[in-house]
Structure formats: structure tokens, C-alpha cells
Amino acid sequence: MSVEIPFGAVGANVAKLESAEKLTGAAQYIADLSRPNMLHAAIVQSDVAHARILGYDLTAALAVPGVSAILTGADFPDGRMGAFIKDEHAIAKDKIRYFGEPVAVVAAEDEETARAAAKLVVVDYEELPAILSPEAGLAPDAAIIHEELESYLKVFPAICDGNMASYTELSEGDIEAGFAEADVIVEGEFETAPQAHLAIEPVGALAEIDSQGRITLWSANQSVFRVQANVCESLNLPMSKLRCLTPRIGGGFGNKMEPHIQPLVVRLTQVTGRPVKLILNREEDFECVRARHPFKIRCRTGAKKDGTLVAREMDVLLDCGAFGDDSPGVLGYSLLMSRGPYRIPNVKCHGKLVYTNKIRFGAYRGFGNPQVSFAAEQQLDEIAAKLGMDPLDLREKNLLQPGDAWFGGGKVASNGLADCIAAARKASDWDSRTARPAPKGKRRGTGVALGAHISGLLGTGAIVRVLEDGSIALNTGAVDIGQGSDTVLVQMCAEALKVPVEKISLASPDTDGSPYNWGTTASRVTYTTGRAVVGASKEVEKQLKDHAAQMLECAVGDLELRPGGMVGVTGSDKEVSFHQISLRAHWGAGGPIVGHHTLVFDQPTVDPKRAIAKGLPFPQIGVYSFICTVVDTLTDEVSGKTEVDEVWTGVDVGKAINPSLVIGQMDGGFVQGMGFALCEEMVWDGPKLANPTLLDYKVPTTLDAPYRMHTTIVDAPEPDGPFGAKGAGEIGLVPVPAAIANAIASAIGNRLHSLPMKPEKVFRAMTEHDDAA
Amino acid sequence: MTTKTQDVTVTVNGAARTLACAGTTTLLTVLRDDLLLTGAKRGCNQGVCGACTVLIDGRPMRSCLTLAANLDGAEVTTVEGLAPRGELTRVQESLLKQNAVQCGFCTSGMVMVAHDLLQRSPDPDVEEVRDALSGNLCRCSGYRALVDAVIDAATGGAA
């Protein structure tokens, strides 16, 4: 199947629309904004992990000259927010649930004053036992973190009990019969570390109240609509009273999708009547926003002698942290990904999500998928080794085939995975891998992992207007967090209407004027919002043609869009411009041309005839993108330090609307995944995060990242995707820890089961193997 | 808060500015809050991320670690002052064309160190570029496109 791209705006490496602004320092991010008479805020963080709040002493802090207001939990309404479980107030009220949780907020004439006063706020606590691991949370006598869990509003059929926030299971086939058929069974436990998002921009917000009490809120976010919903839920505010806007966003990766400190500045502007701005510093951003879930995974996989996979069982335990946030979604999604892109007839998996007294864990590029892939993709290599098979051949033998459903029964309409493998196999010269030399003192390894990831979920919309002069105004409400969706959506609109990209303006997301967009998350903007853009453009085309038919006195069916904003009669040189049509629409007949289209993703995740699901969120999840990643690694024999030497990726994103931006997602996803695999780890010293700084939390630099990264984009158009497109945002990261683990195993002859694969762990595994040999 | 200040005269993007600085005020704060030059970003305020990099007397420096009071007589160039309004330097142009910019938060700092590199070494190889950019963190790009764009700027697109 191929997709028609007659105009050429889609598929072109159009330069990102806002790059010049970013390159000259003109782009404005939240910290760059200010309003007249603005106050600056600072938070007070708890220095206990689990406690009842007995009282506050604000005397000294209020006495600091320049302090305008100090708010504590007592000054906030009792509303609760939460994407899946409404369990979180705007600020700690009555109870502290993690070390570093905001417990008060100060507004002052300048930031220095606000921070100085914040240090003088005294909070009196009655400490409770801190629960610092999911196992401790499940202990029969554990202190309860959310006593009212039972009564919280939940947006899915949650199974919860005590500190267990959610239990989910999903199964297909007959797991006992499956393992009974198996000639080889591998079983193991795997563990992944918490990872910080570390967008280089820390979070922040700025709120301003008007004389009617209506509030405008700018913030670092991935969805102005989620900001609006969360703030209004936590502050018991009607949504019509809050307008949310977005400046440029300095990276998100999931961290800015759900709320951070937005409710605090909204409450402060309500109380003070003045604009209030709050920007977290790096340490605060580390300590009180969110992070990637640490997983504990027990995985068992069975295969027949010929390599046919017959059974997979997986059991996962997730640390939820102090609040539900996106965690039930991450648990459910990780189980949905536990089979991987393979035909395995018998699969049973389940998982528990447990509240602890740690920072909330939440959405992070990959959404649980990299964690379960780390286990599952390593077990495929173990099976291949036991059977004496090539790891890539084993995968190909069991590959999910076009037409096959996803685990649970969800439809997979386009599947270019076989082409992804072929591309990566060829580019990496897979068959010669063992013959590649290693520099003296290093051991070379080659590893592969496959992956799949959805793009989809929930509601989205687009409005396309034809301005009086025939140029086009596009408005979608989708926040571009740097990945390039603004450019991609404009390219799609340009293609649909055959007008140059330069003739289209794009509105900045605004809850007052933009159509609803759930958010820039779940790799969804290109696919779902793109569908809305194409739908709205088609509606505009229809209206343009209705006008043109009357102006040219012909049938609508005889008309065609022509490049450059023209409507012409097919086979004739008779034509009118968008400009002429729009003048008629504005001043003469019919009214201004506005096209709109909205949709909600509606393909079911589970087919109840095939699968049994309990406690699974996301009844309608998405379409599937696919990837095959091969890496070459070099492990130092003296230190155990592993570097990635070269990477080859084949990826199916349906149709690349802008290939250079897709490659940017693959490169960036790889290096973020490499950090997760090799060096990144949030470490707690008791209840306190021990490394909340960039000096102590190591992310890859240019010297750590491989320069030789090669991506082949495979065309596998999604039938209902815009120009065939599917999502590209997360999939590049998904297979990375597994591929690197498989490469290390091939180099050192021993397998690592926990992330990050730090030099000392690799060194130990290498020596263990060498000593045994 | 009222703090003792001293007057410091600094040339910023070609214009002489006299600033009243407290002893603890950093150049980054002066640029962003007093001069409203917000191109330099505060990513960590600890000298690690490099997003605040500016040129001081022609050399790339972390403005978050530089005390403004020490800069009397110095010449500071920020990303806003690299090219005349409406124009881009070769490096900026190349980063734009190659779609090497994602969220943009590290971009100002990257542009400054890349600009400095090409002043010192007009024809750098990949290793030189990686080394020059190694003190600046980018969480979006994976760096490859940034390195390629700098090489491309040096070779005028011939590479």
C-alpha cells in the first residue's frame, strides 16, 4: 500500500517553524515571562517522608520585608486531582507523603526574598513510619499512606487495597498447557532503576487574576487542557474560570503532562490579587515533580526445540510513589507490552502498584514498556542461546505477522516490523558481528531488541480557517514540547490544502480558543491530531469547492485543489483563488470558511473473546509503531565501563511526515535510553533523594553518546493515519536497555538483570564468568 | 531585599552598560533580570548543564558561575548579539537547516560553544566537535545532529 503525496509538503525535511527563534534567544519559555506588578514565589518542602501535620509557625517568615503571602494546606480547598485516582491535593494538607513534598508556598516581591522567607517557615509534624519500598507497603502491618483510598474517585475499574493502588492482570490462552508444551524454559528476575526526566528546563508557572476573578495561567506543560483540569479539580474551580496558555517548552518526556506547581500559583494569585510566578530550581525539580517507575519483574518464557515460543508469564511490582498520577496507566500498559511483538499463544501477566513514601512515579517516554522489554527481550536471547539459534532468527520465527492482533486482541492494522528487521540486519551487517575486532583491552558485543509502541488515546481536534486573503490559520491545542509537532501538523495541513507551509499560521494552544487536545503524550500528536487536521482541512476543501462551484458555474465534482491556493475546473484553465473565494465568503455569501474536526480514539484494546483483563485502564489505546535496534558495545576489561560504539535502527512509523524530525526522535530516544541503561539512577539515602543535582545524577554528554547512529525509516502506512502516519516519540527508547544488555551479555558471557548496568556491575559479571571459565 | 551594590561597567553585545551589582549576583541573573536578555537559560545554576553559556572577552563561560561584580571592563556576547537582527551565523543557519534544534533550551549554550570552536578551529573533525560540545547537556537530540550541523557549518555544507 502506498500513500498519495501529490503536493510534497508531507515527507519533506521542512525546517522546524520556530528554530530561528530558538537559535537567536528570542524564544520565550516560562522562566522568561513576566507581568507588571508580579510577585515571585518559592516552595517550602517537607523534611520528613510520612507524617501528620500538627501545625505551622509562619511568624518569622511573615516578618521578612517584602513577603506578601504564605499559604499552607489550610489555605487550599480540599479538591483532589489525579489522572487515574483522584488522590492528590494541590499541596500537602493534614499529611506529608514524601520527603520534599511542598508543604507551604511563599509569595514575595522578588525570588530571593521568597526563598529566604521559605526557609523560616516552621512545620510541626507527628512522624509516621516511612514506607520506602513496595514490599514494605504490602507488609501486613504497614502504615497506610492513603487512608481514604477506598473513597477516592477513580476513572477506571481499579482493584485496590491497603497501600496497593492498583492490581491489573491480562491473559490469553492456557498458561499451564503452554509451559507443558515447552522444551526450554527460562526464568529470571529483573530490576530497573528510577530515572529522572531531566528536561533541561525545570518546571514553572505564572498565574494572573483579572478583576472578574478569572485567571490566566502560563506554565511549562504538555497539555494546556490537562493543566486546566488538574488545577480546577484540586482548587474546586469551574473550568470556565481558568484559561491556560503555553510558552515554548524546554523538553518534557512525560514530566510536564500532569500537574506540578500550577495549582500553587493559581491559589496565590487568587489570594494576593497580583500575578505570581514560581520557577523550581533543579534540586526541587528533581525532588518533587515525578520520575520513571522502578520495576521489579519476574519473567518466564517457554519455547519448543525448534524455537517456537509457546508461553510467557510475567509478574511486575511497581513503586507508585506517594500519589497515583499516571501509575495505573503505566502498570496496565506495561502488561499489554509484556508479550512484545511476537506470536506467543499463551500469556499470563499481572502486576501490583504500591504506594510508597517517595516522589510520585509517572509517565516517562516509553511508559513502562522499556522496563518490561528489558526482561522479555533478554529472555529471547537466553532461549536462542539454549537452542543454539541466532537471536534475530529466533525473533523472526516468532514475529507478529501482518493481520495478527496485539496481546489482548487489539487490532494491528499496519505492521512493518519484518522490514525494520531486514533494514537493521543489513545496515549492521548482523551476520559478520562476531568477526568485528575490538580495540585492545575492550570486549565488543552486539545485541538486538525489537519493540512496538502505541500512538493514540483519547480526544483531539483541529480548526482550520481561511483568512480574508486566502491564507490559512490552523489551531489544534497540541503543545509542541520540542519534538516538532507544530511543524508536522502544518505540513499535513499544507499537503491537504496544497498551499505552501509559509501560508499557514499556527495558533499557540489556548484553552479559550483551541479545540480540546488531551496532550502531547502517548506518541499521539502526529497520529491523532494529524487525523483531526486532515479532517478539518477536508471540511475546508468542501466549503471552498461549494463556493467555487457557484463562482465558476460548474458542478462541485468537477473541481480540484491546485497547488498554491487555487480551486480549478478539472481539465480546464478556469480557476479561482482561495483569496477570491474567501472574500466572497466574508463579504458576500455563505460566511467565513471554518473547518473543524474532532475525534476520540475508539479501537478497543481488549477483545473479551480472546483475553481476560482485570483492572486494566485504557479501554481504547492506539495503533502500533515498530522498531528493531541493533547496537555494538565496547566493554572495558579493567573498569567494566561500557560504551555504545554504533547503533542501527529500522523503524516503522507508518509514514514519516518529516523524516529529519523522526530521526531526531530516534537519536534522542536512543541516548536517553542509553542513559537509563548504563548510568542514570536516582538514589535514596533513607527517605531522602541523595543525588538531586546534575553533579551527582549523570546524563550522557556528547562524549558518552555514540556519534554513529543510523536510522532506516520503513514505510508501513496506517490505514486511518494522516497520510499513513503513526507515532514516533517514544519508540526509539523502548528497545534500548534490552539491546545494550544483550550486547553486553554477548561481550562478557554473563547477563545483567538490573539497571543501570554500571561499570562495577558489568565488571563483577565479567569476572564471575571469567573465573568460572 | 536591599543589599549593598557596586557599579560595574560591562559591554554587552556591543553596548556599554553600567550595572549596580550585589557581590553575590551572577552574570546570568544580571542578563536575564536586569537586561532582559533571556537567551541564556538557567538549567541547573550549578555550572553543569551549559545552557547559560555566553562569551566573556571572546571565551565561552558559564554565566551562572560568573559573578557580575568581577566583570568591570569585560566584553560579554550573548546569543542575542551573535548576528544582526534578522540574520543568522553559519552555525545557527546550519542547526536550523539540519533540524538539529528540538526543545531549544540548551540551544543558546550550544550555539555559543560551537561559535567559539569555529573561531578557534575553522575545520574541526567529529572528535573535536564532540569534545567542544561535551560540557553542554542536551536531553532531546542525542547530539549527533548537533555535531553534524557544526561540521556542516565549518565546511559550508560540503561535507
Chai-1 contact restraints between the chains, C-beta under 6 A:
chainA,res_idxA,chainB,res_idxB,connection_type,confidence,min_distance_angstrom,max_distance_angstrom,comment,restraint_id
A,A15,B,L96,contact,1.0,0.0,6.0,A-B,restraint_1
A,K16,B,N99,contact,1.0,0.0,6.0,A-B,restraint_2
A,S19,B,L96,contact,1.0,0.0,6.0,A-B,restraint_3
A,S19,B,V101,contact,1.0,0.0,6.0,A-B,restraint_4
A,K22,B,V101,contact,1.0,0.0,6.0,A-B,restraint_5
A,K22,B,G104,contact,1.0,0.0,6.0,A-B,restraint_6
A,K22,B,T107,contact,1.0,0.0,6.0,A-B,restraint_7
A,L23,B,Q92,contact,1.0,0.0,6.0,A-B,restraint_8
A,L23,B,L95,contact,1.0,0.0,6.0,A-B,restraint_9
A,L23,B,T107,contact,1.0,0.0,6.0,A-B,restraint_10
A,G25,B,G39,contact,1.0,0.0,6.0,A-B,restraint_11
A,G25,B,V79,contact,1.0,0.0,6.0,A-B,restraint_12
A,G25,B,E80,contact,1.0,0.0,6.0,A-B,restraint_13
A,G25,B,S108,contact,1.0,0.0,6.0,A-B,restraint_14
A,A27,B,G104,contact,1.0,0.0,6.0,A-B,restraint_15
A,D32,B,T38,contact,1.0,0.0,6.0,A-B,restraint_16
A,E112,B,M1,contact,1.0,0.0,6.0,A-B,restraint_17
A,T113,B,M1,contact,1.0,0.0,6.0,A-B,restraint_18
A,L198,B,R139,contact,1.0,0.0,6.0,A-B,restraint_19
A,A199,B,R139,contact,1.0,0.0,6.0,A-B,restraint_20
A,I200,B,G43,contact,1.0,0.0,6.0,A-B,restraint_21
A,I200,B,C49,contact,1.0,0.0,6.0,A-B,restraint_22
A,I200,B,A51,contact,1.0,0.0,6.0,A-B,restraint_23
A,I200,B,F105,contact,1.0,0.0,6.0,A-B,restraint_24
A,I200,B,C106,contact,1.0,0.0,6.0,A-B,restraint_25
A,I200,B,R139,contact,1.0,0.0,6.0,A-B,restraint_26
A,E201,B,F105,contact,1.0,0.0,6.0,A-B,restraint_27
A,G250,B,C103,contact,1.0,0.0,6.0,A-B,restraint_28
A,G250,B,F105,contact,1.0,0.0,6.0,A-B,restraint_29
A,G251,B,C103,contact,1.0,0.0,6.0,A-B,restraint_30
A,G251,B,R139,contact,1.0,0.0,6.0,A-B,restraint_31
A,G251,B,C140,contact,1.0,0.0,6.0,A-B,restraint_32
A,R282,B,C44,contact,1.0,0.0,6.0,A-B,restraint_33
A,G482,B,Q102,contact,1.0,0.0,6.0,A-B,restraint_34
A,G482,B,C103,contact,1.0,0.0,6.0,A-B,restraint_35
A,G482,B,C140,contact,1.0,0.0,6.0,A-B,restraint_36
A,S660,B,N99,contact,1.0,0.0,6.0,A-B,restraint_37
A,L661,B,N99,contact,1.0,0.0,6.0,A-B,restraint_38
A,D667,B,G142,contact,1.0,0.0,6.0,A-B,restraint_39
A,D667,B,R144,contact,1.0,0.0,6.0,A-B,restraint_40
A,G668,B,C140,contact,1.0,0.0,6.0,A-B,restraint_41
A,G668,B,S141,contact,1.0,0.0,6.0,A-B,restraint_42
A,G668,B,G142,contact,1.0,0.0,6.0,A-B,restraint_43
A,F670,B,G142,contact,1.0,0.0,6.0,A-B,restraint_44
A,V671,B,G142,contact,1.0,0.0,6.0,A-B,restraint_45
A,L694,B,C44,contact,1.0,0.0,6.0,A-B,restraint_46
A,L694,B,V48,contact,1.0,0.0,6.0,A-B,restraint_47
A,L694,B,C49,contact,1.0,0.0,6.0,A-B,restraint_48
A,L695,B,V48,contact,1.0,0.0,6.0,A-B,restraint_49
A,T701,B,S134,contact,1.0,0.0,6.0,A-B,restraint_50
A,T702,B,R130,contact,1.0,0.0,6.0,A-B,restraint_51
A,T702,B,L133,contact,1.0,0.0,6.0,A-B,restraint_52
A,T702,B,S134,contact,1.0,0.0,6.0,A-B,restraint_53
A,T702,B,Y143,contact,1.0,0.0,6.0,A-B,restraint_54
A,L703,B,R130,contact,1.0,0.0,6.0,A-B,restraint_55
A,L703,B,S134,contact,1.0,0.0,6.0,A-B,restraint_56
A,A705,B,G142,contact,1.0,0.0,6.0,A-B,restraint_57
A,A705,B,Y143,contact,1.0,0.0,6.0,A-B,restraint_58
A,Y707,B,V126,contact,1.0,0.0,6.0,A-B,restraint_59
A,Y707,B,R144,contact,1.0,0.0,6.0,A-B,restraint_60
A,M709,B,R144,contact,1.0,0.0,6.0,A-B,restraint_61
